[in-house]
Amino acid sequence: MWRGTIALRIVTFLFAAANVIANQSGYIRPWLAWTTLGVMALWSVFTSRAYSTTWGRRWPIVLVDLALTCGLMSLSPLIMSDHQLLTLNVPLITTIWACVPAVALGALGGSFAGFAGGMAVGLFTYLSKGVPSLDLLRDVVLLAGAGMVVGMASATARRSAVRLAQALRTEAATAERERLARSIHDSVLQVLARVRKRGMEVGGEAAELAKLAGEQEVALRNLVAAAPTDSTVDGEIDLRPGLQLLATPRIQVSTPATQVMLAAPAAGELTSLVREALSNVDKHAGEDARAWVLLEDLGEEIVLSVRDDGPGIPEGRMESAAAEGRMGIEKSIKGRVESLGGTLELQTGPGEGTEWEVRVFRKGAAR
């Protein structure tokens, strides 16, 4: 976009120089016309160098470009005769060179900035001409439309560049993860598996160490197998990796094969909610209780279930806990669901285990 802006500035300056040469005999102040053209030449050189580097693509320089262009255009009534000003075939002293600031504003600030820049140049064109006409209106519409279109293209290009950079980072992270997975599988995981197997054979205290080795083996396998964390331009992340890391020999986590994108704060809240529910399983369901986490993506709605095979929650237990000041479920589970605008359903009973089902709409979670 910026290289195109530089090329447009050079081409339009050459056209402006040809315009001065062709119409100088009718100017009332030819010396002012040549002075204006000299300033345009110097400014064209400066902006061409500035717009070719990052430091020059800033609001102060682009706004000065707009102001200087409009100021030079305003000199047209002092340079041109009344006949030239009223003649449609004789352009103003800056001619189409004046369109460049609108394009630069669009490249820098998007469609709205480009449109505003085009309208500003169009306004000074009218003030310099002094007489409204259909051709003048056409020029204003073209200036504003060109700035807006360039702004839209620039915004699209920036988003595409960000997405490409994210894709390259994800690809690099995936490749590195696969390399580490091979290295860990050939070393650490095999050692942990051997310790677990040998400890179970020996028994006694070695069996306890075998159990711990088995837990670490499963945790490490889940860490290696978890999908890499990815984010979008809109601040969404994949919900799956945070849940997959919660898996242990007693906890099974099932997620879709494809990404489940959600606003980053909402994803963090849901992961914390599941972690709290699994913590309650450890505290109240017993050491032998197993738990299952299921994530479902239904498009506009995300369903997250946490189920265990423990003894269940006795009737009135949660109310009495809240009355005693223990607000784990009220704040960490129910409070999070309410903040996300979702719904929460609890199914439990003596000897039936406990199941929490959370439903969150993507639009509500984004808000």
C-alpha angles and dihedrals in degrees: 000000000000093000088052089051090053092049090049091052093053095046094046092048090055089051091050090051090051089049092055092048092049097047105030093104090065097045117109091212109029092169090060090049092054091045090052090048090051091053089049090052094051093045091048090055092047096048092044089058093040096049090049091065134052096244092061096051094082136117097251094056095043092047091049087050090055093046094047092047092051090046093053090046089054089062090068095093089054092051105036128062121243089253092055092048091053094043112092093208094061112075126206119273093265093042113174091344085086093069094071098082091056090053092046091050090051091050091050105036107020134244098323093052091047092049092049091049092051091050091050092052089045091052092053089046089057093045090050094048094041093199122084117225141162091255090053091051089050091053092050092050091048092049094049093042093049092051092048094048092048089049092052091048091048093050091048091049092051092050090048091051091051092048091048091051090049091049091051091049091049091049091050092047091050092050091049091047091053091049092050091045091057092047094047092046091053094049125012100029093048091050092049091048091051092048090050093049096045093044092054089051094051096043127190115072089348089064090058090052089047089055092052091046089052092052092050091047091055092045092050092048090051091049092052094043096045115111114256114259110256133180137194134221089262093058098258123143136191110267095203104076094057091052096043091058090061093067118115134162087278098039122065118196120197120189135167119271091238129064119280102208119198136157108284096240091049092048090051092050093050092048091050090048092055091046090054092048091050090048089057089052090056092047102043111015099060135248094283096050117116127210135202128203118197125187120193128184111207097173105250091024134052120206120199121184129188115188134172136182096228128125093281130235115296116233112272094014096115093047092051091047091053090048090053091053098256100134101171096120096032095053107021097044112015094034093052093049091051092049089053093049092241137130129250128205126186124199116185144130141159108305093357100095124229131281127186117194118192123190119192126179114220094227093051092047090050091056 
